[in-house]
Amino acid sequence: MNIDRLFAAAKGLGLCALLSLSATAATAEPLRIGYWSSGMSLGFGTYLQQGGFFEALGFEVEYVTFPDVNAPTKAMAGGSIDFAIAASAGSALSVTADGLPMSVILATQVADLKYVVPMDSPIQSIADLKGKKIGSSPAGSATSSMSAAILERNYGLTAADYEAVPGNDSRLAQFMVQGDIDAAALRTVSLELVDTEFRELGSFRSEWAKIAGGDSFPVLGAGMIADSYLEQYPDAAPRIVTAMMDALTAGSADKAGVARALVEAANISQENAEAYAALWDQIYTVVMDDSTVASFQTEFDVFKSVGKVQGDFAAHKFLTGPYEAAMASN
């Protein structure tokens, strides 16, 4: 059955009727889910995994965690996973523009980051970062691309005007303490988990609003799916979206459960887990309507203007059908 027609059928008939449209729905579909086991992905991934949200909707799930932010996208390209809960938006924009067999069916993480410096730093504003060492996620990540766009578009700082130092958030915080870098773009969840207090220069949300306008939010993570999986299990995508929506809603109402999952799975303190869980509503989202696609396109255009992506925005690879079908079924 044509995938677009199936999504339309789901909207009209509801999720239960959708399941009856395919013989594969009679048994649990295998689904390999990948996520980065750090940063924002950690909280949603562990809660999703421990809550059994996908299993409740008829999937036989294998979770695969990765130590690198760009690894889920690479794993999907290599056929090792079927769905990434929060692929780097920068990578998602790039691989879809390049024509790789993957599609985006959700925006899942908002870029809730801050530029910070040590408390005693003489740096007073983002404009003062010229000639400095700035820590951020590795090249190819949405954070890296977004930071480059903010620095160039809002402050006229090109890549030649500063030294970009890649690393995960905990390492970048350590670098700042040691004096190895001058500033860093760190996730709010990471700032809650580190012992050192830093001084904020500005947030990605406010800086992005200067570039894209108030209605366009900075997408950090994307729910990306292999086209081969869509073809093999065409009725599965709306249920994947539903599972993600169920986890988002449950986590919002169960901050204690989110904290408990983090303590058990990530081996972090109860205090840090509760601080992380408290940010749930501002860092996670599960949406893919027309305005979301417009946000992705704005992000692509901005990234392209600073040389972080090439080609043209692949609008046909940003599918709203699964989300619309899931919304109609709930």
Solvent accessible surface area in square Angstrom, and as a share of the most:
residue,aa,sasa,rsa
1,M,134,0.60
2,N,82,0.42
3,I,40,0.21
4,D,99,0.51
5,R,169,0.62
6,L,3,0.02
7,F,7,0.03
8,A,61,0.47
9,A,28,0.21
10,A,0,0.00
11,K,93,0.39
12,G,65,0.63
13,L,107,0.53
14,G,17,0.17
15,L,24,0.12
16,C,113,0.68
17,A,33,0.25
18,L,0,0.00
19,L,60,0.30
20,S,92,0.60
21,L,66,0.33
22,S,25,0.16
23,A,96,0.74
24,T,49,0.28
25,A,26,0.20
26,A,93,0.72
27,T,97,0.56
28,A,50,0.39
29,E,3,0.01
30,P,71,0.45
31,L,1,0.00
32,R,78,0.29
33,I,0,0.00
34,G,0,0.00
35,Y,8,0.03
36,W,18,0.06
37,S,49,0.32
38,S,39,0.25
39,G,13,0.13
40,M,1,0.01
41,S,3,0.02
42,L,27,0.13
43,G,0,0.00
44,F,7,0.03
45,G,0,0.00
46,T,7,0.04
47,Y,20,0.08
48,L,0,0.00
49,Q,75,0.34
50,Q,91,0.40
51,G,42,0.41
52,G,21,0.20
53,F,32,0.13
54,F,0,0.00
55,E,80,0.36
56,A,85,0.66
57,L,40,0.20
58,G,32,0.31
59,F,5,0.02
60,E,115,0.51
61,V,30,0.17
62,E,97,0.44
63,Y,37,0.14
64,V,41,0.23
65,T,69,0.40
66,F,30,0.12
67,P,124,0.78
68,D,51,0.26
69,V,14,0.08
70,N,16,0.08
71,A,18,0.14
72,P,2,0.01
73,T,8,0.05
74,K,137,0.58
75,A,13,0.10
76,M,9,0.04
77,A,58,0.45
78,G,64,0.62
79,G,42,0.41
80,S,60,0.39
81,I,2,0.01
82,D,14,0.07
83,F,0,0.00
84,A,0,0.00
85,I,2,0.01
86,A,11,0.09
87,A,0,0.00
88,S,3,0.02
89,A,0,0.00
90,G,4,0.04
91,S,14,0.09
92,A,0,0.00
93,L,1,0.01
94,S,37,0.24
95,V,20,0.11
96,T,3,0.02
97,A,26,0.20
98,D,96,0.50
99,G,60,0.57
100,L,60,0.30
101,P,89,0.56
102,M,1,0.01
103,S,4,0.03
104,V,0,0.00
105,I,0,0.00
106,L,0,0.00
107,A,0,0.00
108,T,6,0.04
109,Q,9,0.04
110,V,14,0.08
111,A,0,0.00
112,D,10,0.05
113,L,1,0.01
114,K,61,0.26
115,Y,0,0.00
116,V,3,0.01
117,V,0,0.00
118,P,30,0.19
119,M,103,0.46
120,D,130,0.67
121,S,15,0.10
122,P,119,0.75
123,I,9,0.05
124,Q,124,0.55
125,S,44,0.28
126,I,4,0.02
127,A,56,0.43
128,D,63,0.33
129,L,0,0.00
130,K,125,0.53
131,G,65,0.62
132,K,68,0.29
133,K,86,0.36
134,I,3,0.02
135,G,0,0.00
136,S,10,0.07
137,S,6,0.04
138,P,39,0.24
139,A,84,0.65
140,G,41,0.40
141,S,1,0.01
142,A,2,0.02
143,T,1,0.00
144,S,19,0.12
145,S,5,0.03
146,M,0,0.00
147,S,5,0.04
148,A,14,0.11
149,A,0,0.00
150,I,0,0.00
151,L,1,0.01
152,E,59,0.26
153,R,116,0.42
154,N,42,0.21
155,Y,65,0.25
156,G,52,0.50
157,L,10,0.05
158,T,61,0.35
159,A,81,0.63
160,A,101,0.78
161,D,36,0.18
162,Y,31,0.12
163,E,91,0.41
164,A,70,0.54
165,V,26,0.15
166,P,83,0.52
167,G,15,0.14
168,N,70,0.36
169,D,11,0.06
170,S,75,0.48
171,R,122,0.45
172,L,0,0.00
173,A,6,0.05
174,Q,88,0.39
175,F,45,0.19
176,M,4,0.02
177,V,92,0.53
178,Q,98,0.43
179,G,60,0.58
180,D,68,0.35
181,I,6,0.03
182,D,51,0.27
183,A,0,0.00
184,A,0,0.00
185,A,0,0.00
186,L,0,0.00
187,R,6,0.02
188,T,10,0.06
189,V,1,0.00
190,S,11,0.07
191,L,41,0.21
192,E,82,0.37
193,L,48,0.24
194,V,35,0.20
195,D,150,0.78
196,T,61,0.35
197,E,127,0.57
198,F,25,0.10
199,R,58,0.21
200,E,85,0.38
201,L,31,0.15
202,G,12,0.12
203,S,23,0.15
204,F,0,0.00
205,R,96,0.35
206,S,58,0.37
207,E,8,0.03
208,W,1,0.00
209,A,42,0.33
210,K,129,0.55
211,I,29,0.15
212,A,28,0.21
213,G,32,0.31
214,G,75,0.72
215,D,148,0.76
216,S,16,0.11
217,F,59,0.25
218,P,6,0.04
219,V,0,0.00
220,L,11,0.05
221,G,1,0.01
222,A,0,0.00
223,G,0,0.00
224,M,0,0.00
225,I,0,0.00
226,A,10,0.08
227,D,22,0.11
228,S,72,0.47
229,Y,8,0.03
230,L,7,0.03
231,E,125,0.56
232,Q,117,0.52
233,Y,24,0.09
234,P,22,0.14
235,D,0,0.00
236,A,0,0.00
237,A,0,0.00
238,P,0,0.00
239,R,4,0.02
240,I,0,0.00
241,V,0,0.00
242,T,5,0.03
243,A,0,0.00
244,M,1,0.00
245,M,31,0.14
246,D,59,0.31
247,A,0,0.00
248,L,41,0.20
249,T,95,0.55
250,A,31,0.24
251,G,0,0.00
252,S,43,0.28
253,A,93,0.72
254,D,51,0.27
255,K,63,0.27
256,A,68,0.53
257,G,5,0.05
258,V,0,0.00
259,A,0,0.00
260,R,130,0.48
261,A,4,0.03
262,L,0,0.00
263,V,49,0.28
264,E,112,0.50
265,A,56,0.43
266,A,27,0.21
267,N,141,0.73
268,I,41,0.21
269,S,60,0.39
270,Q,93,0.41
271,E,135,0.61
272,N,38,0.19
273,A,0,0.00
274,E,92,0.41
275,A,26,0.20
276,Y,2,0.01
277,A,1,0.01
278,A,71,0.55
279,L,23,0.11
280,W,1,0.00
281,D,89,0.46
282,Q,79,0.35
283,I,0,0.00
284,Y,10,0.04
285,T,27,0.15
286,V,12,0.07
287,V,29,0.17
288,M,0,0.00
289,D,52,0.27
290,D,110,0.57
291,S,73,0.47
292,T,1,0.01
293,V,24,0.14
294,A,55,0.43
295,S,4,0.03
296,F,0,0.00
297,Q,79,0.35
298,T,39,0.23
299,E,0,0.00
300,F,3,0.01
301,D,74,0.38
302,V,7,0.04
303,F,0,0.00
304,K,89,0.38
305,S,66,0.42
306,V,24,0.14
307,G,60,0.58
308,K,88,0.37
309,V,7,0.04
310,Q,148,0.66
311,G,40,0.39
312,D,108,0.56
313,F,28,0.12
314,A,11,0.08
315,A,56,0.43
316,H,140,0.63
317,K,25,0.10
318,F,9,0.04
319,L,36,0.18
320,T,26,0.15
321,G,15,0.14
322,P,0,0.00
323,Y,25,0.10
324,E,59,0.26
325,A,0,0.00
326,A,0,0.00
327,M,95,0.43
328,A,49,0.38
329,S,29,0.19
330,N,112,0.57
